[in-house]
Each structure stands twice: as C-alpha cells, then as structure tokens.
Amino acid sequence: MRKEIEEKCKLIILRYIEGIYNYLDFASRSPIISNDNKSIHLGFRTLTHIFHTNYIQTGDIDVVYLSMQKGYLYYLEFLEQIEENNMKDNFNHTNAILFVHSKALVNYSEKNRSKVVIDNDIIIKMKQVSKLIELLFWWDNPDIIQYKISINIFKSLSNMIINSEDSFIFSYFEFSQRRIMNHTEYMEFLDYSVKLLKETIKTALPSQVEWEKNNIYKLNNIEINSKDFTIRKWCKWVME
C-alpha cells in the first residue's frame, strides 16, 4: 500500500474506532441497554454500516465521524423512548435501525457526494478492520465487557491489518476463541497476543493457508490444552 494511502487509511480507521468506543461508553452508562448485549451489538453493526456508507459516498471523514455520533445518540434515544412508553413487548429492532438510518445517513446529492475517487484499498481495509473488531468484541461470550477492552488493542491490531496482505490474524483469533475465557482471561489473552504478533511480525507472520494446513491436528487437542495451558502458553500454542 502506498505511504499516503496508508496514512489516510490509518486516520480513517482511528476515527472509526474512536466513534465505536464513544458509543460503547454511552451505552454502558444507559440504564436502558447497559445489560442488553443484543441491542448493543446491533448498535455497533448499525454504526459500522453508517460509517462505511457515508465515507464511500462523501469521502469526508469529519462528516462521517459526526454521523456516527448522531447515529448512536438517536439509537439510544429511540430505545429509551420504547422503554419509557412501555412498548418493549412490541419492539422491533428493525424499526430502530431504520430510524437511525433516516437520521444519520447523509442525504446524498451532487453537492455532498464525493468528487474524489476513493482508493479501493482503503475501502477493503475499512471492511477488514471492522470485521476484526466485531470478532474481537466476542459478542457471543456473555462474560466479555466490550467497553473495557483497551482501545490500544484495536489500534495496534488495526495497524497490523493495514500492513498485511494475508488473513492469518483473523484465523489466529477465531481459533483462539475456541477456548472458554472469562473477561479477565480474555484481557490477558488480547494483551499477550498483541505482544506476540508484534514480535512475530518482525520476521514474518505465518501464511493463513499454511498455518491452517499445519494446525488441523490441533483441533483434537483443544479441550485438553485449553484446560491445562496458561493463557500465554495457549497463545504460543495457537500461534506456532
């Protein structure tokens, strides 16, 4: 990736990550959805869609960031009104999504549609990073407290994704989540994984295809090793 495109990509993705964390912070303090993981996850996906769509159409990162802020404020407001009006039994998440889209998606016209051709590499990396972040938030694990995951974890891994042409990092985390972990264990796992990846990347990360081919046998040992190994040993065993 060309240096100028890489730097622009990093800036865009940083704003996306900051927007997601602002949303999670607001959601964690909301008495309405702070314990509603399904609604929080849906909000994450909705904001990601808004971010991608508005950037592709306008190419204006400031407009896109503000649209994310509007999106999560309207989303939380919608859910709070549902609760206050005792309409929870008739609540449909689709209505919430449509409401947020109507408020936060830019009204495209020739005036605000981007005149600059957006580099396809940026779009690809945006999608890869949002996919990775969704994976790392591990929404299916009820023990994970998403907003307490260090934002620096996502910044570091996003930079690795930007500079990588392979999908090994995705495979590594997908495989690692086969181990049952509580929040504390998962924080240790993420922290050490970043350190391990940084160290490994100095020489070269394994190829996804080769790594998966060489590690099929590990599937038979997951249950035993996930119980016997420390978190650090687990990280090394998955990586090797």
C-alpha positions in Angstrom: 0.0 0.0 0.0 1.4 3.5 -0.9 2.5 5.5 2.0 0.0 8.4 1.5 -2.9 5.9 1.2 -1.7 4.0 4.3 -1.6 7.2 6.4 -5.0 8.2 5.2 -6.3 4.7 5.9 -4.9 4.8 9.5 -6.6 8.2 10.2 -10.0 6.9 8.9 -9.8 3.7 10.9 -8.7 5.6 14.0 -11.8 7.8 13.8 -14.0 4.8 13.3 -12.5 3.1 16.4 -13.0 6.3 18.5 -16.6 6.6 17.3 -17.3 3.0 18.3 -15.7 3.5 21.8 -17.7 6.7 22.3 -20.9 4.7 21.5 -19.9 1.9 23.9 -19.2 4.4 26.7 -22.7 6.0 26.2 -24.3 2.5 26.1 -22.5 1.4 29.3 -24.0 4.4 31.1 -27.5 3.9 29.8 -29.9 2.2 32.3 -31.9 1.0 29.3 -29.4 -1.1 27.4 -26.2 -1.3 29.6 -27.1 -5.0 30.1 -28.7 -5.6 26.8 -25.9 -7.2 24.8 -28.1 -7.9 21.7 -29.1 -4.2 21.4 -25.5 -3.0 22.0 -24.2 -5.4 19.3 -26.9 -4.3 16.9 -26.0 -0.7 17.5 -22.4 -1.5 16.7 -23.4 -3.0 13.4 -25.6 -0.1 12.5 -22.9 2.5 13.3 -20.4 0.5 11.2 -22.8 0.5 8.3 -23.3 4.2 8.6 -19.6 4.8 8.8 -18.8 2.8 5.7 -21.7 4.1 3.6 -21.2 7.8 4.5 -17.5 7.6 3.8 -17.9 5.9 0.5 -20.4 8.5 -0.6 -18.9 11.7 0.8 -15.2 11.0 1.4 -15.3 13.5 4.2 -14.0 11.9 7.5 -15.3 14.7 9.7 -18.9 14.4 8.3 -18.6 10.6 8.7 -17.5 10.9 12.3 -20.3 13.3 13.2 -22.8 11.0 11.5 -21.6 8.2 13.8 -22.2 10.4 16.9 -25.7 11.3 15.6 -26.3 7.6 15.0 -25.6 6.3 18.5 -27.4 9.3 20.2 -30.5 8.7 18.1 -30.3 4.9 18.6 -30.1 5.2 22.4 -32.8 7.9 22.4 -35.1 5.5 20.4 -34.5 2.6 22.8 -35.1 4.9 25.8 -38.4 6.1 24.4 -39.5 2.5 23.8 -38.8 1.7 27.5 -40.5 4.9 28.8 -43.6 4.2 26.8 -43.8 0.6 27.9 -43.6 -0.6 24.3 -40.9 -3.2 24.8 -43.3 -6.1 24.0 -43.9 -4.7 20.6 -40.3 -3.6 20.0 -38.7 -4.5 16.7 -35.0 -3.8 16.2 -35.6 -3.2 12.5 -37.6 -0.1 13.4 -34.7 1.2 15.5 -32.2 0.6 12.6 -34.5 2.4 10.1 -35.0 5.3 12.4 -31.2 5.7 12.9 -30.5 5.4 9.2 -33.1 8.2 8.5 -31.2 10.5 10.9 -27.6 9.6 10.4 -27.1 8.5 6.8 -26.1 11.6 4.7 -28.8 12.8 2.2 -26.7 12.3 -0.9 -26.8 14.8 -3.7 -24.4 16.1 -6.3 -23.3 18.7 -3.7 -22.2 16.3 -1.0 -21.3 13.2 -3.0 -17.6 12.8 -3.1 -15.9 14.1 -6.2 -12.7 12.3 -5.3 -12.3 8.6 -6.3 -11.7 6.8 -3.1 -8.9 4.3 -3.3 -10.3 0.8 -3.2 -7.5 -0.3 -0.8 -9.0 2.0 1.8 -12.5 0.5 1.4 -11.1 -3.0 1.7 -9.1 -2.2 4.8 -12.0 -0.4 6.4 -14.1 -3.6 6.0 -11.4 -5.8 7.2 -10.8 -3.8 10.4 -14.5 -3.6 11.2 -14.7 -7.3 10.7 -11.8 -7.9 13.0 -13.2 -5.5 15.7 -16.5 -7.3 15.6 -14.7 -10.6 16.1 -12.6 -9.3 19.0 -15.5 -7.9 20.8 -16.7 -11.6 21.0 -20.4 -10.7 21.3 -21.4 -14.4 21.8 -19.4 -14.6 25.0 -21.6 -13.1 27.8 -18.6 -12.7 30.1 -16.9 -10.1 27.9 -17.4 -6.4 28.8 -16.7 -4.8 25.4 -16.2 -1.2 26.5 -13.5 -2.4 29.0 -11.3 -3.8 26.2 -8.4 -1.3 25.8 -8.7 0.8 22.7 -4.9 0.4 22.2 -5.5 -3.2 21.4 -7.6 -2.3 18.4 -5.3 0.5 17.3 -2.3 -1.9 17.3 -4.2 -4.7 15.5 -5.7 -2.3 13.0 -2.3 -1.1 12.0 -1.2 -4.8 11.5 -4.2 -5.4 9.3 -3.4 -2.3 7.2 0.1 -3.6 6.6 -0.9 -7.2 6.0 -2.0 -8.8 2.7 -2.9 -12.1 4.5 -5.7 -13.2 6.8 -3.7 -15.0 9.3 -4.6 -12.6 12.1 -8.3 -13.4 11.6 -7.6 -17.1 11.7 -5.5 -16.8 14.8 -8.2 -15.0 16.8 -11.0 -17.2 15.5 -9.2 -20.3 16.5 -8.2 -18.9 19.9 -11.8 -18.2 20.9 -12.4 -21.9 20.9 -11.1 -21.7 24.4 -13.6 -20.7 27.1 -12.4 -17.5 28.7 -13.9 -15.1 31.2 -13.3 -11.3 30.9 -10.1 -11.2 32.9 -8.6 -14.1 31.0 -9.6 -12.6 27.7 -7.9 -9.3 28.6 -4.7 -11.2 29.3 -5.1 -13.1 26.1 -5.6 -10.0 23.9 -2.7 -8.1 25.6 -0.3 -11.0 25.2 -1.5 -11.8 21.6 -0.6 -8.3 20.5 2.8 -8.6 22.0 3.3 -12.0 20.4 2.1 -10.8 17.0 4.4 -7.7 17.2 7.3 -9.9 17.9 6.5 -12.5 15.2 5.8 -9.8 12.6 9.4 -8.7 12.8 10.4 -11.7 10.8 7.1 -12.6 9.1 3.7 -13.8 10.2 2.7 -17.3 9.1 0.6 -17.6 5.9 -3.0 -18.3 6.7 -3.2 -21.2 4.3 0.0 -22.8 5.6 -0.9 -22.2 9.2 -4.4 -23.8 8.8 -2.9 -26.7 6.9 -0.3 -27.4 9.6 -2.7 -27.0 12.5 -5.6 -29.2 11.6 -4.3 -31.7 14.1 -4.7 -29.2 16.9 -8.5 -29.5 16.8 -8.3 -32.8 18.6 -6.3 -31.2 21.4 -8.3 -28.1 22.1 -10.3 -29.3 25.0 -7.3 -30.7 26.9 -4.9 -27.9 26.1 -7.4 -25.1 26.9 -7.7 -26.6 30.4 -4.0 -27.3 31.0 -2.3 -24.3 29.4 -1.9 -20.9 30.9 -3.2 -18.1 28.7 0.3 -17.3 27.5 1.1 -20.9 26.6 -2.3 -21.1 24.9 -1.3 -18.0 22.7 2.0 -19.6 21.8 0.5 -23.0 21.0 -2.1 -21.4 18.7 0.4 -19.2 17.0 3.0 -21.9 16.3 
